[in-house]
């Protein structure tokens, strides 16, 4: 997912982005393996990889607050930088997904006529996911950027009061008192807000995190136990209801980010590289996995060997595509966008 980088946290955040995106890739490999190659290697626990999305939301809250906590008001560059991070590469992969639909047609889960193109292109809330399925998470990301931008209109001392109100409304929406009735209210009051708010809290407490590392690590173990137990029991269905999902995965997602920031590990540089490519990997991995799973499913007898091949080849190709996309598409697009944003600022 697209996340800007504050300089002081770059290595830890690269690690976290890498962990999160690899979790999501493994989750989708597991899902594709069950559908196309016939061997359920990991069982329902394989869907725990989708918790990587929840980790991304916590990271996003942390980074945005780290970057803009001292801002006195939202600026045009805040808005344009956020849009520049998300849309150009998303549109490219949406176009590639469209080509896939045109090429494979009935072998996919939806008909092209069923796609709502306005909500797909603009990443607006809808009862149906975008054509590029991972785009549903970007809708939540954009909403968070909007809310945080609105918070910047407030004096600094009032912002946390407003966040507390947002938190309270989100919690109230999980009851029948304020249950969402349509896609827009479901987005505004989504339980995923809790993950972004947790990231804001971690950013606010950043100077103290190192002193709390012995709290963070046990909490991570507790969170992992809760998430693993939930996923082992409920499988993919346990991810369907956003409220249940966040309740089961919140501790794991928050504690993982907290632990890495508090302990400040130094791991292999390759992991940091994957963190740099994470948005490109995230957008492209489903195209890789969907195509590869169909090829392996047709060429290799269903079973353990074909599923292992899908896992190994799919993971390598997803990362490779992410690297190439980041190097030759994402970086030039970001640079071009930043150049235009800088020009607009000079002309203001």
C-alpha positions in Angstrom: 0.0 0.0 0.0 1.2 3.5 -0.7 2.9 5.0 2.3 5.2 8.0 2.5 8.3 7.8 4.6 9.6 10.0 7.4 13.3 9.9 7.4 13.9 8.9 11.0 11.9 5.7 10.8 12.8 4.5 7.3 14.4 1.2 8.0 11.9 -0.1 10.6 9.0 1.0 8.3 10.6 -0.7 5.3 10.7 -3.9 7.3 7.1 -3.5 8.4 5.9 -2.9 4.9 7.8 -5.9 3.7 6.3 -8.1 6.3 2.8 -6.8 5.7 2.9 -7.3 1.9 4.5 -10.7 2.1 1.7 -11.8 4.5 -0.9 -10.7 2.0 0.8 -12.4 -0.9 1.0 -15.7 1.1 -2.7 -15.3 2.0 -3.7 -15.0 -1.7 -1.3 -17.9 -2.7 -3.1 -20.0 -0.1 -6.5 -19.0 -1.5 -5.5 -19.7 -5.1 -3.9 -23.0 -4.2 -7.2 -24.2 -2.7 -9.0 -23.2 -5.8 -6.7 -24.3 -8.6 -4.1 -26.8 -7.4 -6.0 -28.8 -4.9 -3.7 -29.1 -1.9 -4.6 -27.2 1.3 -1.1 -27.0 2.8 -1.7 -24.5 5.5 -5.4 -25.1 6.3 -7.5 -22.2 7.5 -4.5 -20.7 9.2 -3.2 -19.7 5.8 -5.7 -16.9 5.7 -3.9 -15.2 8.6 -1.8 -13.6 5.9 -4.6 -11.2 5.2 -3.8 -9.6 8.5 -1.0 -7.8 6.5 -3.7 -5.4 5.4 -4.5 -4.5 9.0 -0.8 -4.0 9.6 -0.6 -1.6 6.6 -3.5 0.5 8.1 -1.6 0.9 11.4 1.6 1.8 9.5 -0.3 4.4 7.5 -1.7 6.1 10.6 1.7 6.2 12.2 3.5 7.7 9.2 0.9 10.3 8.3 0.8 11.6 11.9 4.6 11.6 12.0 4.8 13.6 8.9 2.0 16.1 9.6 1.5 16.4 13.3 3.1 19.8 13.4 1.2 21.1 10.3 -0.9 24.2 11.1 -3.4 23.5 8.3 -3.8 21.2 5.3 -2.1 22.3 2.1 -2.7 21.6 -1.5 0.5 19.6 -1.5 -0.8 17.3 1.2 -3.8 16.4 -1.0 -1.8 16.1 -4.2 1.0 14.0 -2.7 -1.6 11.6 -1.3 -3.4 11.3 -4.6 0.0 11.0 -6.5 0.9 8.1 -4.2 -2.3 6.1 -4.9 -3.9 6.7 -8.2 -1.3 6.6 -11.1 0.0 3.1 -10.4 -3.4 1.9 -9.3 -4.9 2.9 -12.7 -2.1 1.1 -14.5 -2.8 -2.1 -12.7 -6.5 -1.7 -13.1 -6.0 -1.5 -16.9 -3.9 -4.7 -16.7 -6.7 -6.3 -14.7 -9.2 -5.3 -17.4 -7.0 -6.9 -20.0 -7.1 -10.1 -17.9 -10.8 -10.0 -17.7 -11.1 -9.5 -21.5 -8.6 -12.4 -22.1 -10.0 -14.9 -19.6 -13.7 -13.9 -19.4 -15.8 -16.6 -17.9 -12.9 -18.2 -16.0 -13.1 -15.3 -13.5 -15.4 -14.7 -10.7 -17.3 -11.7 -12.0 -18.6 -10.6 -15.4 -17.2 -7.4 -16.9 -20.7 -6.0 -17.2 -21.1 -6.2 -13.4 -18.2 -3.8 -12.7 -19.1 -0.3 -11.5 -16.6 1.7 -13.4 -17.1 5.0 -11.6 -16.4 3.5 -8.2 -13.6 1.4 -9.6 -11.7 4.2 -11.3 -12.3 6.8 -8.6 -12.0 4.4 -5.6 -15.4 5.4 -4.2 -17.3 3.2 -1.7 -19.6 0.7 -3.3 -21.4 -2.6 -2.4 -19.1 -4.3 -4.8 -15.2 -4.3 -4.8 -13.3 -2.5 -7.5 -12.1 -4.4 -10.6 -8.7 -4.7 -9.1 -9.8 -6.5 -5.9 -7.1 -5.1 -3.6 -8.4 -1.6 -4.4 -11.0 -1.9 -1.5 -8.2 -1.2 0.9 -7.2 2.0 -1.0 -10.8 3.3 -0.5 -10.2 3.1 3.3 -6.7 4.7 2.8 -8.1 7.6 0.9 -10.9 8.1 3.5 -8.2 8.2 6.3 -6.2 10.8 4.3 -9.4 12.9 4.0 -10.2 12.7 7.7 -6.7 13.5 8.8 -6.6 16.4 6.3 -9.8 17.8 7.9 -8.2 17.4 11.4 -5.4 19.7 10.3 -7.9 22.6 10.1 -8.3 22.4 13.9 -5.9 23.9 16.4 -3.4 21.4 17.6 -5.0 21.1 21.1 -8.4 20.1 19.6 -7.2 17.5 17.2 -7.0 14.6 19.7 -10.5 15.6 21.0 -11.8 15.2 17.4 -9.9 11.9 17.1 -11.6 10.7 20.3 -15.0 11.6 18.8 -14.1 9.7 15.6 -13.1 6.7 17.8 -16.3 6.9 19.8 -18.5 7.0 16.7 -16.6 4.1 15.2 -17.1 2.0 18.3 -20.8 3.0 18.5 -21.3 2.0 14.9 -20.4 -1.6 15.9 -23.6 -1.7 17.9 -27.2 -1.4 16.7 -27.3 2.2 17.9 -25.4 3.5 14.9 -25.1 0.6 12.5 -24.1 1.7 8.9 -26.9 1.4 6.3 -25.1 1.9 3.0 -21.5 1.8 1.6 -20.8 5.4 2.4 -21.7 5.2 6.1 -20.0 1.8 6.3 -16.8 3.5 5.1 -17.2 6.5 7.4 -17.8 4.3 10.5 -15.7 1.3 9.5 -14.0 -0.6 12.2 -10.8 -0.3 10.1 -10.7 3.2 11.5 -9.5 1.7 14.8 -6.3 0.6 13.0 -5.5 4.0 11.6 -6.3 5.6 15.0 -3.9 3.1 16.7 -1.2 4.2 14.2 -1.8 7.8 15.2 -1.4 6.9 18.8 1.8 5.0 18.2 3.2 8.1 16.4 2.2 10.4 19.3 4.0 8.1 21.7 7.0 7.5 19.5 9.6 9.0 21.8 8.5 6.6 24.5 8.2 3.4 22.5 11.8 2.1 23.1 11.1 2.1 26.9 8.0 0.0 26.4 9.6 -2.8 24.3 9.2 -5.4 27.0 5.5 -4.6 26.9 5.3 -4.7 23.1 6.8 -8.1 22.7 4.5 -10.1 25.0 1.6 -8.2 23.5 2.7 -9.3 20.1 2.7 -12.9 21.3 -0.8 -12.5 22.7 -2.0 -10.9 19.5 -0.5 -13.6 17.4 -2.3 -16.2 19.6 -5.6 -14.5 19.3 -5.4 -14.0 15.6 -4.1 -17.6 15.0 -6.9 -19.1 17.1 -9.5 -17.0 15.4 -8.3 -17.8 11.9 -7.8 -21.5 12.6 -11.4 -21.7 13.8 -13.1 -19.5 11.2 -10.8 -19.5 8.2 -11.7 -17.2 5.3 -15.2 -16.6 6.7 -13.6 -15.0 9.7 -12.3 -12.2 7.4 -15.7 -11.4 5.9 -17.2 -9.3 8.7 -15.0 -6.2 9.2 -15.9 -5.8 12.9 -15.1 -9.4 13.8 -11.9 -9.3 11.7 -10.6 -6.1 13.4 -11.5 -7.5 16.8 -9.5 -10.6 16.1 -6.5 -9.0 14.4 -6.2 -5.5 16.0 -3.8 -6.6 18.8 -1.6 -8.5 16.4 -1.4 -5.6 13.9 -0.8 -2.9 16.5 1.7 -5.0 18.5 3.7 -5.9 15.4 4.2 -2.3 14.5 4.9 -1.3 18.1 7.4 -4.1 18.6 9.5 -3.4 15.5 9.5 0.4 16.2 10.4 -0.2 19.8 13.2 -2.8 19.2 14.5 -1.2 16.0 15.9 -4.5 14.6 18.5 -4.5 11.8 17.6 -7.3 9.4 18.8 -8.2 5.9 18.8 -5.4 3.4 16.7 -7.5 1.0 13.7 -7.1 3.4 14.1 -3.3 3.3 14.1 -3.5 -0.5 10.9 -5.4 -0.5 9.5 -2.7 1.8 10.3 -0.1 -0.9 8.5 -2.2 -3.5 5.6 -3.0 -1.3 2.9 -0.9 -3.0 3.9 -2.3 -6.5 3.9 -5.8 -5.1 0.5 -5.2 -3.4 -1.1 -4.0 -6.6 0.4 -6.6 -8.9 0.5 -9.8 -6.9 -3.1 -10.9 -7.7 -2.4 -10.6 -11.4 0.6 -12.8 -11.0 -1.1 -15.4 -8.8 -4.3 -15.5 -10.8 -2.4 -16.2 -14.1 0.2 -18.6 -12.6 -2.4 -20.6 -10.7 -4.4 -21.2 -13.9 -1.3 -22.2 -15.8 -0.1 -24.6 -13.1 -3.6 -26.0 -12.7 -3.7 -26.9 -16.3 -0.1 -28.2 -16.7 0.5 -30.1 -13.4 -1.6 -32.7 -11.7 -3.4 -31.2 -8.7 -1.8 -32.0 -5.4 1.1 -31.1 -3.1 3.7 -30.6 -5.9 1.6 -28.2 -7.9 0.7 -26.2 -4.8 4.3 -25.9 -3.6 5.2 -24.8 -7.1 2.5 -22.2 -7.0 3.8 -20.9 -3.6 7.4 -20.7 -4.6 7.1 -19.4 -8.1 4.2 -17.1 -7.2 6.1 -15.5 -4.3 9.2 -15.0 -6.5 7.3 -13.6 -9.4 5.2 -11.3 -7.3 8.3 -9.7 -5.7 10.1 -9.6 -9.1 7.2 -7.8 -10.7 7.0 -5.4 -7.7 10.7 -4.6 -8.1 10.4 -3.9 -11.9 7.2 -1.9 -11.5 8.7 0.2 -8.7 11.9 0.8 -10.6 10.5 1.6 -14.0 6.9 2.8 -13.3 6.3 3.9 -9.8 9.5 5.9 -9.2 9.2 7.8 -12.5 5.5 8.5 -11.9 6.1 9.7 -8.4 9.0 11.9 -9.6 6.8 13.4 -12.3 4.0 14.0 -9.9 6.3 15.6 -7.3 7.7 17.9 -10.0 4.2 19.1 -11.0 3.2 19.6 -7.3 6.4 21.7 -6.8 5.6 23.8 -9.8 2.0 24.4 -8.6 3.4 25.5 -5.2 5.7 28.0 -6.9 2.8 29.4 -9.0 0.6 29.9 -5.9 
